[in-house]
Amino acid sequence: MANNIERRKTGYLIKRFLPYYAKYKRILVFDLLCAALTTVCELVFPLIVRGITGIVAETPHLLTVGLIIKTGVMYIFLRLIDTAATYYMNGKGHIMGTMMETDMRHDLFSHLETLSYSYFSETKVGQIMSRITSDLFDITEFAHHCPEEIIITGLKIIVAFAVLISINVPLTLILFALLPIMIIACMSFRNKMRDAFKERRKQTGELNARVEDSLLGIRVVKSFANEEIEKEKFDRDNKIFFEIKKFSYYCMAGFQSTTKFFEGMMYISVIIAGSLFLKGGYIEVRDFTAYILYIATLTTSIRTIINFTEQFQNGLTGLERFVEILDTKPEIVDKENAKELCNVRGEILFDKVSFSYPGNDAVVLDNIDIRIAPGENVALVGASGTGKTTICNLIPRFYDIDSGKITVDGHDIRDLTKSSLRRNIGIVQQDVYMFSGTVRENIEYGRPGAAFEDIETAAKRAGAHDFIMSLPNGYDTYIGERGVKLSGGQKQRLSIARVFLKNPPILILDEATSALDNESEKLIQKSLEELSKGRTVLTIAHRLTTVKNADKILVITDRGIEEEGTHEELLKLGGIYHHLYSI
């Protein structure tokens, strides 16, 4: 099921992860010291039992009450150290992991913000949400348990080997000869577990995406009475998730049963060989007792490794999915010597521009030439799919062109910083996005930190102030997720107020009124006319009545710009525009 999954090397993933320890190296060092202390405390116990057993067997008169009390006090002292060290590991160690998780989540979200439009066109939001939440939670556990378990298990095996080989070399070699066989037998299960866990995470993202898609479109679902269809789609994805989890548990069961088998083989090998050595006088009773106790310590370590392996593979697959996003390079980046765009007049030039969307060979724009003078109002009209919105998306450099050049005030936009270019462009779209929050917060998004007086002025100029004041809490009214508590016209006026507050010299109106009723359209059109004053404006419109007053109208077809002129000039021409207007 999971054999074809691309797998990054463990060493590469760990190398990418290690820098996150740097800020917390003091906590990490003390955490590992505590791990070592708890291990020493555990390893001392078999030696105490061996010592007491030896005294009883050889010189019982030396086992005095004082010695017993001293031994008990020493062991209690060790247990107090062990308790304090364990408290630190479970408390501060987990907190360190959480702080690292917070840093990683910050880096992941920051990187996502740099990625281009094309990434989000091809990646489901549910998958991204899964990577930024549940994947990173498992990394928290991985972050502090991984170094702890390496120290604890390593110390137990090394110390146990050193003590046991000093007692009896042949028996120790028999015992430790089983370890490499066990490791080899478990390796195949480990790789299968990792692949299965990665596939499980991927399907978790698919399940999240399915739920998000269905719930965000719940009004459409209910309006078409398609609840059963949504249930069927969810059940299909849920079934796939079940099959993947089932496969992962089979892998885990194989791993655990194999290690348990070898754990039993270690016990029986020592008991049989040790009994024969006892019979032949090659080992003393006290040494044999220590052996049995150290086997318990070793098998406990093996059980810990077994339990940790699942956590390790979970953390590793979460880390792999984290690195996958960080390794995704943004397609649109600033040049090293990119300039700030300042004192914008608003002249825009398309010089022999050709463009096709990433991953698609179909040419959207071919050798396009457009010149827009500062303060000019230019309308783009034509059938859907001819590239009008694409032209507007290229100006703020949401995509990079294939050939040619686009300039603003004579500057090639590829030579400018993205932030300065986009700060000088305002966009009002047909599909308005409102953030979950208040009216004030959504308008303020146009200029973060703006004074309330400026926000109110922007709302008044957008024709939004009156309806805002009729809301229960005015500007502090919560508008719901994606502005569900507002009508389409109200959301559109808030988006216009947002652009008023931004006050950009270049304005793009992408079918800003096409989804509205006639009354709302008239109100919005007034606001847009107010907003357009003194700016360079590009308007995309299907309702040609909204662009009659444009300084210049460009008629776009599959062949490029077919016609150009004012409303009156194009009507007189009697061509494509005249036909569209007549319709």
N, C-alpha and C positions, 0 to 999 in steps of 0.2 A: 504493500500500500504506500509506503513512504520511501521506497528505494531510490526514486528519481529526484529527491529533493536536493537542491544545491546546498552544500554544507561548507561554511567557512572553517578554517583551521582553528583549533582550540587556542593555540599559541598566539595567533593574531588577535583573537577576541580578548584574551587576557591582557595582551599588550595594550589594547585600546582602553581597557578597563582600569588598569593600574594607576594612571594619573589622577583618578578620582579619590585615591587614598591620600594624596599629597597634603591636602588641607587638614587632614585628621590623623597625621602620622603619630602624634603623641598618644592619642586615644588608642590607635592600633597597636603601638608598641606595648602599652600597659595592658591592653586586652590580651595580647599574645603571652605576656608575662604571667597573667592570671591563668591562661590556658595551661601553661607549663606547670604552674603551682598545683592546679587541680590534678594534673596527671601524676606529678611526684607523690602527692598525698595518696592517690589510689595505688601506686606501685609499691609504696612502703608497706602496706598491709600484709601481703604475702611474706615479706621478709620478717615482719614481727611474728607471724604464725610459725614460720620456719625456725626462728630463734627459740621460741617457747617450746616447740615440739622437740627440738634438739636437746634442750636442757632437760626436759621430762624424760627423754629416752636415755640420756647419757649420765647426767648428774642431777637427779630430781631434788636433792637437798638444797641446790642453789636457787630453786624457784621459790623465793620468799614472798611474803605479802607485800613487802616494800617494793620489790622488783615489779610485782604485778601492778601495784598502784602507780609506780613511775611509768610503766609501759602504757597504762590506761590514760594517765594525764597527758603523756606525749601524743597519744593517738587523738585524744579530744582536742588538743592544741592544733594538730594538723587538720582536723575536721573543721575547726573554727576558721583557719586560713582558707580551707577549701570552700567553706560557705561564703566568706567575704569575696573570694575570687569569682565564685559562680555568680554572686549577686551583681558584681561589676560587669561580667561578661554578658549576662542576660539583660541588664539594664543599659549600661553605657554602650555596649557592643551593638545592641539593636538600634539605639539612638544614632550611632555613627552610620549604620546602614541606611537609616531613614534620611539622614542629612545628605548622604551620597545619592540616594534616590531623588531627593529634592533637586540637587545640582544637575543630575542627569535629565530630569524632567524639564528643568529650565533650558538646558542645552538643546534638548530635542524640540521643544516648542519654538525656541529662538531660530533653530535651523529650519523648521517647517515654515516659519514666516518669511524666510529668504527664498523658498522654492517658487518656481514659476507656475503660471496658470496651467501649463500642460500636465504638471505632476498631479494637481488636484482634479484635473479632468479625467485622469486615468486611475486614480486611487480612491477607494471608497472611504468615506469619513469614518464608518464603523471600524475599519481596519486600523486607521490612524488612532482612534480613540482607544482601541484595545492595546496598542503599543505604548501609549502614553500613560495608561493606568495599570491594568493587571500585569502586563509584562514587567514593568518597573517595580511593582510590589515584590515579585519573586526575586528580582535583583537585590532588593533590600536584604532578604534572608541570605542570599548568596554572598553578599558583600562582607558580612562579618563572620558567618559560619565557615566559609571556605578557608580562610587563613587559620582560624581556630582549630578546625578539624585536621588540617595538615600538621599543625604543631602537636596536637594531642595524639593523633594516631601514629605519627612518626616517632614521637618520644616513647610511646608504649611499646611499639615494635622493636625499636633500637635497644631500650633498657631491658625489655624482657629477653631479647636475644642475648645481650651481654651477660645478664644474670644466669640464664639457663645454660649457656655454653660453659660458664665457669663451674656449673654443677655437674653436668654430664654432656660431653660432646656428642656421642652417637645419638642419644635420645633427642637432643636439640636439632641435629641435622635431619632426623626423620620427621620431626614436627614441621620445621621450616621448609622442607622439600615440597610440602603440599601447597605452600603459598603461591609460587609461580604458576603451578598447574591451575589453581583456582582462578588466578588473575586472567590467564589466557582463556579459560572457559567462559569467563564473565564478559570479556571484551566485546564479543559479537552482540551480546544483549545490550551492552551500554550504547553502542552506535545505533542500534534499532530504537532504543528508548529515546535517544536524542532526536532522531528523525520523526518519531511518532509525536513527541512533545511539540516539535516545531509545527507539524501539520495540525496539531490540536489547537495551537495558538492562532494559526491562520484561519481555521474554521470558526474559532471564537469571534474573530473580527468579522467574518461573513455573517455570523448569526447576529452580531451587533448591528451590522449594516442593514440586514433584513428588518430587524425590529425598528430601527430608526426610520427607514424608508416607509414602512407601513404606518407608524404612529404619526409621522409628520404629514402624511397624506391621508389621515383618518377621515377628513371631511369628504374627500373624493371617494374613499372606500365606502363610506356610509351612503353617499349620494347615489352610488351605483349598486348598493346592496351586495357588495362583493366581499363581505366578511369571510365567507367560506373559502373563497379563492386565496385570500391572504393567509388563512389558517393552513391551507394545503401547502402553500409556498414555505411557510415557517416550518411546518412538520417535515417537509423534504430536507431543509437545511438542518433541522434538529436531528433527523435520522442519520444524516452524514456525520454530524458531530458525535453521535452515539457510537457509530462504527469506528471512528477514529480513536475515541477514548477506549473502546473495547480492545482495539489492537494494542494501544499503549499499555493497557493493564496486562495483556498477555505477555508483552515484552518484560514488564516489571515483575510479573509472577515467575517467568523463566529465570530472570536474574536472581531473585530472592531465593527461589528453591535450589538453584545451583550453589549459591553461597552457603545455604543451610546444610546442603549435603556435605560440602567440604568441611564445614564446621564440625559436623558429626564425625567425619573421617579423622579430623585432628584429635578429637577426644578419644576415639577408639584406638587410634594408633599409639597414643601415649599410654593409655591404660594397658594395652596388650604388651607393648614393648617394655613399659615400665614394670609391669608385673613380672615379666621374664627376667629383667635386670635385678629386681628385688630378690627373686628366687635364686639367682646366680650370685648375689652379693655384690653387684656392680653399682648399686645405688642405695642410699640410706632412706629410711622411712621419712625423715624430716625433709629430705630433698625431693622425694616423690610427692609429698604433700604440697611443697612449694610449686612443683610442676603443675599439679592439678589446679591450684589457685591462679597461676599465671596463664594457664589455658583459658580460664574463665575471663581473665583480663583481655587476652587476645581475641577471644570470641565476642566479647563485648565491643571491642574495637571494630571487629568485622561487621557486627550488627549496626554499629554507628555508621560505618562506611556504606552499608546497604541503604540505610535510611537517608544518608546524606547524598547518595548517588542520584536518587530521584530529585532531591532539592537542587543538586549540582546541575543536572541536565535541564531542569526547569529554568534555573538561573542562566545557564549557558544559552538556551534557545531564546530566552527573553533578551539577553545581551546581544545575540546575533541579530534579532529583529530591530533592536535599538541601533546597532551599527549599520544595518542596511539603510536606514533613513539618513544617518549622518554621512554615509558614503555617497548618497545621492547628491549630485552637484547641481546647483541652480543654473538654469540655462541662461538667465539674464543676469549679468554681473557688471559692476563698474570697472572701467579701465583703471590702471594704477594711477594715472595722472588725470582722472576725470575732473571736469570743472563744475563749479556751482552755476546754476542758471539764475541770473539776477536781472533786475530792472527789465522785465519782460514786456515787449511791445505786442507780441502775439502774431508775428508773421510765421506762417507754416508753409513748408515746401515739400512736396513729394517729387523726387527726381528719378524717373525710370525705376519705380519700385515694383519688385516681384516678390510674391510670398505664397508659401503653402504651409499648412499646419504640420507640426512635428509628427512623424510617423504616418503621414498621409501624402501620397505623391500628387494628389489632385492640386493643380495650380488655382489658387483663389484670386490672386491679383497678378497681372502680367504687364510689366512695363508701364505702370501708371504714373502720370504726371498731373500734379495738382498744385496750384499756387493760391494761397489765401492771404490777403493783405491784413495788416494790423487793424483790429476793430471790425473786420468784415463778418457778415452773417451769411454763412454758406449752408445750403441744405443739400442732403444726399437723398435721392429718391430712386425707386426701382423695385423690382420684384424681390421676394425673399431669397436669400442664398446667393446674392450677386456680389457680396463683399462689403456692404456698407458698414456694418458693425466692425468688421475686420479692420477697415481703414481707421476707424476711431480707436480701436484697441492698439493699433500700432503707434499712435502718437504718444501715449504715455509709456510706451515700450513694455507693454504686457507680453508681447512676443517680439523677437528680432526678425527683421526682414531677411530674405534670401539674397537679394541683390538690389542695387540702387542706393538711394540715400533719402533720409527724412531729416529736415532741419527745422529748428525753431529759432527765429531771429538770426538766421545764418549759421547757427551751431548744429553740427551733426548730433542727433540725440544720443548716439553711441559714445560721444565724447563727454557727455554730461553725466552727473551723478543721478541715479534713478530718483532719489528722494527729492532733490531740488526740482527735477523735471515734473514729478507728480504733484509736488506742492503747488505748482503754478497751473494745474489743470483741475477743473471741477467737472464731475460727471453726474448727470441725472439720468437714471435708467428706467426702463419700463418695469422691470422686476426690482422693486424697492426692497432693500434689506434693512430691517430694524433690529437692533441688538436688544437682548433681554435687559430691561432696565427702565428708567423713567424717561419722560419726554425731554427733560432738560439734558440728561446724559446723552441721548441720541442726537440732539442738535449740537451739543458741545463737541461731539466727535469731529465736527468740521474744523475746530480749532481748540484742542485740549487746553484747559486752564482759562478759557475765556470768561470774562466777567458776566454776571447774570444780565446786566443792562444790554450787553452786546448780543447775548442769546435772545433776549426779548425783542430787540430791534430786528434781528434776522427773522424771527418768527412773524413779526408784523409785516415785514417786506414780502414774506412768502405767503401772506394771507392766512397764516395758521394761528395767530394769537387768539382770535375770538373762540375758535373751537377748543383750543387748549384750555382757556379759562372756564369753559363749560364742563370740563372733566372734573371728577371728584376732588382731586388734589392739584389741579392746575398743572404747572410745569413739573411737579413732583409725582405725577400720576404714573403708576407702573403700567406699562403697555403690554406686558406678556411676552412670551417667546415669539420672536419674529414679528412682534407688533400685532398679535392676533386680536387684541381688544380694539383696534382701530380699523376704520374703513380704508379702502384702497386710495381714495382721494386724500384722506387725512395723512396716511403714510407718505404719499407723494409730496404733500406740502411740507411735511417734516424733513424729507430728503432735500427739498429745495431750500428750506431754512438752513440746513446743514451746509449747503454750498454757499449761501449768502454769507454765512459766518466765516467760511474759508476765504471768500473774496478772491478767487483766482482770476488772472487775466485771460485765460483760455477756458472756454466752456464747451462741453460735449453733451448734447441732449439726444439720448438714444431712445426714440419712440416713447418719450416721457408721458404722453397722454393717451396712447393708443388703447390702454386697458381700462379707461375710465368712461363713465357715463357722460352724456352731453353737458349736464349742469356742472359736474366736477371738472370736466375738460375746460369749460369756459373760465372757471376760477383759477385752475392751474395755468392756463394759457396766459392769463393776466400776470401771474407771478413770474412766469418764464420770461415774458416781455420785459418786466422790471429787472429781472436777473441778467438779461442779455445786454442791457445798456452799457456801453463803453468797454465791451469785451469782444474778443474774437470768438465766434460761435460756430460750431458745427452741429447741424440738426439732422437727425435721421427721422424720417416720417413716412408713414403710409397714407395718412390722411393729408392730402395735398393742400387742403384749405388752411392748414396750420403753417405752411411755408410760403404762402403767396407774397409775403412782405420781405422775404430773404433777398439779400443783395445779389446773390448768385445761386442758381440751382444746378446741381450736377446730376444727370440721369445715368445711373449705373446699370449695366447689363452684364451678361456673361462675357461679353467681348471688351469690357472696360467702360470708359466714360464715352457714352454715345452722343450726348447732347449737353450743352452748357449755355446758361443765360439767365435772364430774369424771368419771372412768371409770364409777363406779357410777351417777351421775345420768344419764349418756347411755345406759347399757344399759337403765335403767328406762324411759327415754323411748321406746325401741323404734323409733327412727328410722334415719337414715343410718348413724350410728356403730354401732348395734346390728347393722345389716346387714353393714357392713364387718368388724366383729369376728367375726361368725358365719362369714363366708367364710374 
